Amino acid sequence: MNQIMFAGIAADTAKAFGVDWPHFIAQVISFSILAFLLHRFAYKPILQVLEERRKRIAEGLANAEKIKTELARTEASRQEVISQANVQAQRLIEEARQAAARVQEVETQKAIAAAKDIVEKARQSMEAEHARMLTELRREVGRLVVQTTGRVVGKTLTADDQQRLANEATRELAA
């Protein structure tokens, strides 16, 4: 009897709210079919897409870590290469400086040798000019001595007398 009473109360309450059982059952069946179809054809594919996206994001993060590690290794390698290049450049610069110093020393020695050669040639030229001037001076002094002696003595000197006087004047000048 309780059950009958409960069923009656339920029927009265349902009627009070305007429940029409044949429509209600049809709506429950339609909703169940719709829920099944949505679950099967919409919800599962969406969950699969979301799972694939989660996997791709995880792979992307893992790849980002790999790339970050590779970038750090590449940066260290680049720094090492730059360091080696700087060391080699310094060595080349030092070698160039040493080569320039050697070339400068060689050129300085050449310039000194050329200057000594020029000085030696000038000295030789000066000595030759000095000797030539002395010879001319002796000749001129000899001629003047002969001419002066001829005027002092008042007679014309012979060629032998002129030669003898010129030789004597030259010896005295040389001494």
NORRAMO-V445184 format. One record per backbone hydrogen bond with DSSP energy under -1.0 kcal/mol. CO is the residue of the C=O (numbers start at 1). NH is the residue of the N-H. If there is no record, write none. Layout:
CO_NH, CO_NH
This chain:
1_5, 2_6, 3_7, 4_8, 5_9, 6_10, 7_11, 8_12, 9_13, 10_14, 11_15, 12_16, 13_17, 14_19, 20_24, 21_25, 22_26, 23_27, 24_28, 25_29, 26_30, 27_31, 28_32, 29_33, 30_34, 31_35, 32_36, 33_37, 34_38, 35_39, 36_40, 37_41, 38_42, 38_43, 39_44, 42_46, 43_47, 44_48, 45_49, 46_50, 47_51, 48_52, 49_53, 50_54, 51_55, 52_56, 53_57, 54_58, 55_59, 56_60, 57_61, 58_62, 59_63, 60_64, 61_65, 62_66, 63_67, 64_68, 65_69, 66_70, 67_71, 68_72, 69_73, 70_74, 71_75, 72_76, 73_77, 74_78, 75_79, 76_80, 77_81, 78_82, 79_83, 80_84, 81_85, 82_86, 83_87, 84_88, 85_89, 86_90, 87_91, 88_92, 89_93, 90_94, 91_95, 92_96, 93_97, 94_98, 95_99, 96_100, 97_101, 98_102, 99_103, 100_104, 101_105, 102_106, 103_107, 104_108, 105_109, 106_110, 107_111, 108_112, 109_113, 110_114, 111_115, 112_116, 113_117, 114_118, 115_119, 116_120, 117_121, 118_122, 119_123, 120_124, 121_125, 122_126, 123_127, 124_128, 125_129, 126_130, 127_131, 128_132, 129_133, 130_134, 131_135, 132_136, 133_137, 134_138, 135_139, 136_140, 137_141, 138_142, 139_143, 140_144, 141_145, 142_146, 143_147, 144_148, 145_149, 146_150, 147_151, 148_152, 149_153, 150_154, 158_162, 159_163, 160_164, 161_165, 162_166, 163_167, 164_168, 165_169, 166_170, 167_171, 168_172, 169_173, 170_174, 171_175
